[in-house]
Amino acid sequence: MEISFWMVILNKINTRGVLVRRGILGINDAMCPLCMSTFVELVDHLTIHCHYRWSIWLKLIEWWGLSWCCPGNLSDLFKQ
């Protein structure tokens, strides 16, 4: 689990956006398959900005009894 978080922090996850940039996937395959939005699947989107993932975050925040504002990116999230 720690290795996964470390790779997310370092932005070393092979998201669809990264695979398109490397020429492994076509540009039409770059969109997030979870939320089916027009956003390119990058680490920030996959972990905090995807509508599907955001619903999970909201349930956790509600369960913990917290209130929270979504940060702009992962770096800001870890600074909080």
TIGU-554972 format. One record per atom (N, C-alpha, C): atom name; x, y, z; residue number from 0. Coordinates in pm, whole numbers, plus 50000, padded with zeros to 5 digits. Atoms other than C-alpha are relative to their C-alpha. Example, Ala and Ser with C-alpha at 12.3 -4.5 7.8 and 13.67 -1.06 7.14 Angstrom:
[node "N"; [50089; 49881; 50000]; 0] [node "CA"; [51230; 49550; 50780]; 0] [node "C"; [50090; 50120; 50000]; 0] [node "N"; [49918; 49881; 49994]; 1] [node "CA"; [51367; 49894; 50714]; 1] [node "C"; [49923; 50109; 50073]; 1] 
This chain:
[node "N"; [50083; 49881; 50000]; 0] [node "CA"; [50000; 50000; 50000]; 0] [node "C"; [50087; 50125; 50000]; 0] [node "N"; [49913; 49882; 49996]; 1] [node "CA"; [50280; 50243; 50086]; 1] [node "C"; [50066; 50025; 49866]; 1] [node "N"; [49936; 49984; 50131]; 2] [node "CA"; [50444; 50178; 49750]; 2] [node "C"; [49904; 50067; 49903]; 2] [node "N"; [50100; 49939; 50088]; 3] [node "CA"; [50121; 50268; 49570]; 3] [node "C"; [49987; 50149; 50029]; 3] [node "N"; [50009; 49859; 49964]; 4] [node "CA"; [50090; 50595; 49762]; 4] [node "C"; [50125; 50076; 49957]; 4] [node "N"; [49875; 49937; 50039]; 5] [node "CA"; [50455; 50673; 49698]; 5] [node "C"; [50002; 50025; 49850]; 5] [node "N"; [50002; 49984; 50145]; 6] [node "CA"; [50409; 50617; 49324]; 6] [node "C"; [49901; 50109; 49958]; 6] [node "N"; [50097; 49893; 50028]; 7] [node "CA"; [50102; 50844; 49326]; 7] [node "C"; [50062; 50135; 50030]; 7] [node "N"; [49937; 49873; 49961]; 8] [node "CA"; [50292; 51119; 49510]; 8] [node "C"; [50105; 50041; 49897]; 8] [node "N"; [49896; 49970; 50099]; 9] [node "CA"; [50578; 51094; 49259]; 9] [node "C"; [49946; 50013; 49857]; 9] [node "N"; [50064; 49993; 50132]; 10] [node "CA"; [50328; 51095; 48967]; 10] [node "C"; [50059; 49896; 49905]; 10] [node "N"; [49941; 50108; 50079]; 11] [node "CA"; [50464; 50761; 48841]; 11] [node "C"; [49900; 49890; 49966]; 11] [node "N"; [50105; 50096; 50034]; 12] [node "CA"; [50130; 50587; 48777]; 12] [node "C"; [49976; 50007; 49849]; 12] [node "N"; [50025; 50004; 50144]; 13] [node "CA"; [50076; 50475; 48418]; 13] [node "C"; [49851; 50018; 49972]; 13] [node "N"; [50138; 49968; 50032]; 14] [node "CA"; [49746; 50650; 48362]; 14] [node "C"; [49982; 50001; 49848]; 14] [node "N"; [50025; 49996; 50144]; 15] [node "CA"; [49581; 50665; 48022]; 15] [node "C"; [50067; 50121; 49935]; 15] [node "N"; [49935; 49881; 50054]; 16] [node "CA"; [49715; 51018; 47973]; 16] [node "C"; [50149; 49978; 49977]; 16] [node "N"; [49857; 50031; 50014]; 17] [node "CA"; [50072; 50897; 48029]; 17] [node "C"; [50022; 49904; 49884]; 17] [node "N"; [49985; 50098; 50107]; 18] [node "CA"; [50023; 50601; 47796]; 18] [node "C"; [49977; 50061; 49861]; 18] [node "N"; [50019; 49928; 50127]; 19] [node "CA"; [49893; 50833; 47522]; 19] [node "C"; [50125; 50081; 49967]; 19] [node "N"; [49879; 49919; 50022]; 20] [node "CA"; [50193; 51064; 47568]; 20] [node "C"; [50117; 49913; 49955]; 20] [node "N"; [49892; 50092; 50041]; 21] [node "CA"; [50425; 50761; 47530]; 21] [node "C"; [49972; 49929; 49869]; 21] [node "N"; [50034; 50061; 50128]; 22] [node "CA"; [50245; 50650; 47214]; 22] [node "C"; [49948; 49857; 50011]; 22] [node "N"; [50049; 50136; 49980]; 23] [node "CA"; [50109; 50327; 47364]; 23] [node "C"; [49850; 49992; 49970]; 23] [node "N"; [50143; 49991; 50029]; 24] [node "CA"; [49742; 50431; 47343]; 24] [node "C"; [49975; 50115; 49904]; 24] [node "N"; [50040; 49891; 50088]; 25] [node "CA"; [49566; 50648; 47087]; 25] [node "C"; [49934; 50111; 50080]; 25] [node "N"; [50057; 49885; 49931]; 26] [node "CA"; [49434; 50993; 47178]; 26] [node "C"; [49855; 49976; 50040]; 26] [node "N"; [50141; 50028; 49968]; 27] [node "CA"; [49076; 50860; 47176]; 27] [node "C"; [49986; 49912; 50123]; 27] [node "N"; [50003; 50088; 49882]; 28] [node "CA"; [49168; 50622; 47462]; 28] [node "C"; [50046; 50070; 50127]; 28] [node "N"; [49943; 49927; 49886]; 29] [node "CA"; [49290; 50896; 47700]; 29] [node "C"; [49898; 50035; 50107]; 29] [node "N"; [50102; 49954; 49906]; 30] [node "CA"; [48958; 50970; 47870]; 30] [node "C"; [49979; 49901; 50114]; 30] [node "N"; [50021; 50081; 49880]; 31] [node "CA"; [48874; 50842; 48217]; 31] [node "C"; [49884; 49902; 49979]; 31] [node "N"; [50108; 50098; 50019]; 32] [node "CA"; [48675; 50516; 48192]; 32] [node "C"; [49906; 49988; 50120]; 32] [node "N"; [50084; 50010; 49880]; 33] [node "CA"; [48538; 50548; 48547]; 33] [node "C"; [49884; 50098; 49996]; 33] [node "N"; [50106; 49899; 49999]; 34] [node "CA"; [48344; 50872; 48514]; 34] [node "C"; [49948; 50032; 49860]; 34] [node "N"; [50042; 49979; 50139]; 35] [node "CA"; [48315; 50870; 48133]; 35] [node "C"; [49992; 50147; 49963]; 35] [node "N"; [50000; 49857; 50028]; 36] [node "CA"; [48394; 51240; 48128]; 36] [node "C"; [50098; 50029; 49886]; 36] [node "N"; [49907; 49959; 50106]; 37] [node "CA"; [48598; 51435; 47876]; 37] [node "C"; [50138; 50030; 50055]; 37] [node "N"; [49871; 49973; 49939]; 38] [node "CA"; [48887; 51467; 48121]; 38] [node "C"; [50099; 49889; 49969]; 38] [node "N"; [49894; 50097; 50021]; 39] [node "CA"; [49214; 51297; 48039]; 39] [node "C"; [50034; 49936; 50135]; 39] [node "N"; [49969; 50071; 49876]; 40] [node "CA"; [49296; 51032; 48297]; 40] [node "C"; [50147; 50023; 50037]; 40] [node "N"; [49869; 49973; 49943]; 41] [node "CA"; [49596; 51173; 48487]; 41] [node "C"; [49992; 49967; 50148]; 41] [node "N"; [49998; 50038; 49859]; 42] [node "CA"; [49702; 51104; 48847]; 42] [node "C"; [49907; 50087; 50083]; 42] [node "N"; [50088; 49911; 49922]; 43] [node "CA"; [49526; 51412; 48990]; 43] [node "C"; [49853; 49968; 49974]; 43] [node "N"; [50139; 50033; 50032]; 44] [node "CA"; [49206; 51326; 48807]; 44] [node "C"; [49960; 49865; 50059]; 44] [node "N"; [50032; 50135; 49955]; 45] [node "CA"; [49219; 50958; 48895]; 45] [node "C"; [49984; 49990; 50151]; 45] [node "N"; [50002; 50014; 49854]; 46] [node "CA"; [49278; 51010; 49266]; 46] [node "C"; [49902; 50095; 50069]; 46] [node "N"; [50088; 49908; 49927]; 47] [node "CA"; [49074; 51320; 49358]; 47] [node "C"; [49895; 50071; 49916]; 47] [node "N"; [50094; 49921; 50079]; 48] [node "CA"; [48893; 51485; 49065]; 48] [node "C"; [49898; 49919; 49921]; 48] [node "N"; [50096; 50086; 50071]; 49] [node "CA"; [48714; 51190; 48902]; 49] [node "C"; [49869; 49999; 50080]; 49] [node "N"; [50130; 49996; 49931]; 50] [node "CA"; [48341; 51215; 48983]; 50] [node "C"; [49972; 49869; 50073]; 50] [node "N"; [50019; 50131; 49937]; 51] [node "CA"; [48333; 50842; 49060]; 51] [node "C"; [50081; 49993; 50130]; 51] [node "N"; [49914; 50001; 49881]; 52] [node "CA"; [48627; 50870; 49302]; 52] [node "C"; [49956; 50104; 50102]; 52] [node "N"; [50043; 49894; 49910]; 53] [node "CA"; [48493; 51196; 49446]; 53] [node "C"; [49884; 49953; 50087]; 53] [node "N"; [50112; 50051; 49920]; 54] [node "CA"; [48176; 51017; 49556]; 54] [node "C"; [50051; 49909; 50112]; 54] [node "N"; [49940; 50084; 49895]; 55] [node "CA"; [48393; 50769; 49749]; 55] [node "C"; [50063; 50088; 50107]; 55] [node "N"; [49940; 49906; 49904]; 56] [node "CA"; [48590; 51055; 49910]; 56] [node "C"; [49892; 50063; 50088]; 56] [node "N"; [50107; 49936; 49924]; 57] [node "CA"; [48265; 51225; 50013]; 57] [node "C"; [49939; 49906; 50104]; 57] [node "N"; [50054; 50096; 49904]; 58] [node "CA"; [48134; 50908; 50177]; 58] [node "C"; [50097; 49979; 50117]; 58] [node "N"; [49901; 50014; 49894]; 59] [node "CA"; [48460; 50868; 50373]; 59] [node "C"; [50002; 50123; 50090]; 59] [node "N"; [49999; 49876; 49923]; 60] [node "CA"; [48459; 51232; 50480]; 60] [node "C"; [49877; 50009; 50089]; 60] [node "N"; [50124; 50000; 49922]; 61] [node "CA"; [48097; 51205; 50592]; 61] [node "C"; [50007; 49897; 50113]; 61] [node "N"; [49988; 50106; 49900]; 62] [node "CA"; [48168; 50878; 50776]; 62] [node "C"; [50091; 50042; 50115]; 62] [node "N"; [49907; 49952; 49897]; 63] [node "CA"; [48460; 51041; 50961]; 63] [node "C"; [49948; 50124; 50072]; 63] [node "N"; [50058; 49881; 49937]; 64] [node "CA"; [48240; 51342; 51048]; 64] [node "C"; [50081; 50126; 49975]; 64] [node "N"; [49916; 49886; 50034]; 65] [node "CA"; [48465; 51594; 50872]; 65] [node "C"; [49934; 50087; 49895]; 65] [node "N"; [50034; 49917; 50115]; 66] [node "CA"; [48416; 51884; 50637]; 66] [node "C"; [50132; 50031; 49930]; 66] [node "N"; [49875; 49993; 50073]; 67] [node "CA"; [48667; 51933; 50363]; 67] [node "C"; [49979; 50069; 49867]; 67] [node "N"; [49999; 49934; 50130]; 68] [node "CA"; [48748; 52136; 50053]; 68] [node "C"; [50099; 49926; 49910]; 68] [node "N"; [49914; 50076; 50092]; 69] [node "CA"; [48890; 51952; 49752]; 69] [node "C"; [50118; 50087; 49955]; 69] [node "N"; [49883; 49925; 50046]; 70] [node "CA"; [49247; 52064; 49675]; 70] [node "C"; [50011; 49997; 49848]; 70] [node "N"; [49982; 49992; 50144]; 71] [node "CA"; [49358; 52156; 49326]; 71] [node "C"; [50080; 49886; 49942]; 71] [node "N"; [49917; 50110; 50048]; 72] [node "CA"; [49613; 51876; 49300]; 72] [node "C"; [50049; 49917; 50118]; 72] [node "N"; [49954; 50090; 49895]; 73] [node "CA"; [49778; 51595; 49495]; 73] [node "C"; [50102; 50064; 50091]; 73] [node "N"; [49900; 49932; 49917]; 74] [node "CA"; [50062; 51813; 49615]; 74] [node "C"; [49931; 50081; 50109]; 74] [node "N"; [50075; 49923; 49901]; 75] [node "CA"; [49813; 52045; 49786]; 75] [node "C"; [49929; 49910; 50099]; 75] [node "N"; [50067; 50094; 49910]; 76] [node "CA"; [49628; 51745; 49929]; 76] [node "C"; [50094; 49954; 50110]; 76] [node "N"; [49906; 50049; 49902]; 77] [node "CA"; [49939; 51615; 50102]; 77] [node "C"; [50053; 50111; 50090]; 77] [node "N"; [49961; 49887; 49916]; 78] [node "CA"; [50028; 51963; 50227]; 78] [node "C"; [49897; 50026; 50110]; 78] [node "N"; [50106; 49981; 49902]; 79] [node "CA"; [49691; 51979; 50404]; 79] [node "C"; [50017; 49902; 50112]; 79] 
